[in-house]
Amino acid sequence: MSPEVLWIGGYGPEKSAHGQGLAAFRRLVESETDGDLSVKITWNIMDEGRRNTDLFELVEAGEMFLCYFSSSYLGERVTELNVLETPFLFESLEAAHRALDGVLGQALRQAVRSSTGFEALGFWDNGFRHLTNRHRPVRTPGDCQGMTVRMQPNPIHEELIRSWGGIPVAVELSQAIGLINRLDVDAQENPLANTVAYGVDRVHSHVTMTGHLYGARGLFAHRPTFDSLPADLRRVIERAARSAIEVQRKAAGDVEVSLRSSMEAAGIQFVDLTGDERREFVEASGPAIELAHRGVPEELFELARNK
């Protein structure tokens, strides 16, 4: 691809927190390069009838310069990223951001560079994932018994649902939206922003604020194109990525608060777990936590815990 036009993309609405991040990236690149670089944005590739996973293929082939994507989809290729798939790894958004902006993030970016054709420019915030369902309030893992639950294709996520007594249905997003809205599955797990963006709130009347997984979405660039840019333009790209991270994270935090309020006003029932109830979920998640540790250097977990 020509370095003069950088094509970037995602799989969410233009007005979403992720769309705001893409727009912030474009603003800084175009303002700081005086027209030497322009940025073309595809806000939601699924609007074109394509799978969200096509973004990875486009970037790795060099047709697209950059996309955001959930890190879990790269877990089989970059096993170090599976540290982020550990249930109940972070206690707060602040703790997650400190770790990903610090030494842990540096280690993960290097692992991506070593194992793929991507350059990881940082990590966006996809919030904590919560369980939603169309049947009943869920306060304990036992309440999930027999529920079919859609989740991202990741063996750790699947083990987590099994450990709660649910039946995992691991499919990519474009398939999942159809399954959920046709009522072919009972439940799903996502941040509130995704739950609303994908229309799940129209069919699921119960939300349990489990916060069981933190969702990191990496900013993945085509490394050969990135490396081919002059040093000054690479620095502009890095600054643009940092600006996009700050804009996206703030927008994501604001959206989480407002969405809960609007969902409750629409009659959706929320369950906030007590300390004891949360501990029951953590204890039940032991097999998934153990699986997350396999094949991942233990020092990465230390970096996550030490922030």
N, C-alpha and C positions, 0 to 999 in steps of 0.2 A: 504493500500500500504506500501511497505517497505520504511522506511525513508532513506535508503542508496542510492536509485535512485529516484530523483525528476523529475517527468514528467511535463513539462510545455508546453503551447501551445497558438496559436493565430489563426488569420484568415486573414493573409496578406502575401505578398511575403517575402522571406528570406532577400532580400536586402532592403526592406522598412525600414522606421524609426522604425517601431514596431519590425521588425525582428532584427534590430541592438540592440534594447533594450533587447530582449530575449537573444541575444548572449552575451551582457554585463553582464546580470544576471548570465549566466552559467560561464563565465570567472572568475568572482569574487568568486562564490561559490566553484568552483573546485580548484582555486588557494589557497584559504584560509583554506580549510579543508583537504588538503594533501590526497585526495582520499577517505576521510570518506563519502563524499557526491559526487555523480555524477549527471549530469543533462541531461535528454533526451528532445529534442525539437521537437514538431510538429509545423512547421512554419505556415501552412495554412490547417486547418482541412477540409476546403471545397474541397481541392484537393483529399481527400479520399472519396468524395461523401457524406459527412455529412453536416448538417446544422451548421452555425456558433454558433447557440444557444446551440448546443450539448456540447460546452465547459463548460457552466454553470453546466449542468447535470453531466458531468464527474468530475468536481472539487467538487461539492457538495456531490457527492457519494464517494469521496476519491480515485477514480481511477487516476485522474490527480491532481497534487499538486497545480498548479497555472496557471492562464490564464489572459490575458488582455481582457477587454470588455467595450463597451460604457456604461457609467453609466445609460443612459436613459432606458436601458432594465430592470433595477432593480427598476424603479420608483414606480411601484405598490406595491412592497414588502417593500421598504425603502423610505417612502414618503419624508424624509429629502433630499434625492438626487435630488428631483425635483427642488430644488433651482437652480441647474445647468442647468435646462431646461428652465429657464427664458430668453426669448428673450432679446438681447441687455443688458445682465447683466454686462459684462466686456468690458471696453474700449480698452484693449490691452492684448496681451499675457502676458506681464510682470505683469499686475494687476491680471490676472487669476492665474498665478503661485504663486504669493505672497499669495493670499488667500488660495489656495489649499495646500501650504506648511506650512501654519500658523494655526490659531485657527479654521478657517472654515474647513479646511481639517481634523483636529483632531476630530471635532464634527461629520463630515460625516463618518469617519472611525469607530467611536464609534457606530453610528446609524446602520451601516452595521453589526457590530459585534453583536448588540443587537437583530437584526431582522432576521438574516440568519445564515447559517453555514460557512460563509466566513470570512476570515481575510483580510481586505483591507490594503495593504502595501503601498499605495500611488496612485498618479494619473499621468498618462501619458498625453501627449498633442496630441489631434487629430485635433488641429487647429480650426479656425473659419469656419463655414459652409456657403457656398455661393450657390446661385441659378444658375442652368444651364438648358438650354432648347434647343430644336431643331428648333424653329420657328422664334424668333425675339428678338431684344434687349429689355431688361426690365429695365426701369428707375423709374417706379412708381408701387405701388400695383395694380393700374388699368390695367397695362400691363399684369398682371397674370390672368385676368378675363377668366374663363372657361378652364384654363390649368389643365390637370391632372398632379399631382406632387407626385412622390414617396418620402416617408420619413420613418424614423424608427417608429415602432409601439409604439407610445406615444401620449396620448390624447392632451398634450400641443402642440406638433408639429402639430398635425392635426388641432387644433384650429387656429394655426398661419397661416397655408395655407388657411384655410377658410376665415380668416380675411383679407387676401390679394385678395380674390376673386377666388382663385384656388380651385381645387377639390382634396382633399387628398386621396392618395393611400398608406395605411400603411401596408407594408409587410416586412418580415425579408430579410436579405441581399441576400441569395442565390436565392430567388424568384425575388427580385428586379432586379438583373443583367439580368435575362432573359426578364423581362418586358421592361426594358430600351432598350436593344439591339434588341428586336423585334419591337420596336417603338410602344408598347402598352400604353406607357405613354408619355406625352409631355415634362416633366421636372423632375428634382430631385434636392436635396440639399445635399451638401457634401463638405468637405475640398477638395482642389485641388488634394492632394495625393490620396484620395479615388476615385475621379472622373477619374483619369488616371489609377489607379490600377485595377479598375473594367471595363475599356474599354469604359466608358461613353463619353470620349473625341472623340471617333470615330463616334458618332452619334449626339452629341450636339455641335452646332457651336456657342453658345452664353453663356457667363458667366457674371453674375452680382455679383460684390463683395459686397454682402449685409452684410456679417459677422454677421448674425442674431442670431446665436447660437454658443456658445463655446463648443467644443467637448472634454469632459474629458473621458479618458479610464482608469478605475480602474485596479489596479493589485490585483486580488482576489485569495487568497490562501485557501486551505482546512484547516479550523481552527483546527479541532482535530489533524491533522498531525502536523501542526505548533506548537500547544501547547504541543505535546508529545516530541518534540525535546529538547535536553539539552539546557540550557540557552545560552551557548557559540555558539551553532549552530543557535539558533534563532537570535542572534545578527549578525551572518554572513549573514543570510537571509535578515535581515533588511538593512544591509549595501549594499548587492547586489541589493536590490530593489532601494535604493537611487542612486546607480551607474547607474542602468538601466534607471531611470527617467532622470538623467542628460544627458546620451547618447541619449536617444530617443528624448528628447525635442530639443536638438541642431540639431539632424538630421532632425527632422520635420521642423524646421525653415529654414534650408538650402534648403530642398526639395521644400518648398512652393515657394521660389524665383526662383529656376531653372525651376520648372515646368511651372510657368507662362510664362517665356521667351520661352520655347520650344513650349507651346501651341499656343502662339501668332505667332511664326514662322510657325506653321502648318496652320495658317489661322483662328484660333478661335478668335472671337471678344469679348473683355472684356469691361465691363461697370464699371467705378469707380464712385460711387455716390457722388454728391455734398453734402455739409452740409444740404441744404434744402431738397434734395431728401432722404437722410438718415432719417431726422426727419419725413418725410412723412411715411416712412416705420415703424418707431418707433411708431408713433401715430396710424397707422392702426393696429398695433400689440396689442393694448390695451386689447382686450378680452383674448388673449393668456397669456399676462403678468398677468392679473387678475386671470386666472385659475391657473397659476403657484404658486400664493400666497396661494391658498386654501389648507388647511391641512398641510402647512409647517410653522414651528415656525418663527415668524417675526424676531427673533434675528439672524437667519441664513442669512437673507437678509442684516441685519446690518453688520454682519461679512464679507459678500461679498463686501459690499460697502466700509467698512473701511479697507479692505485688511489685 
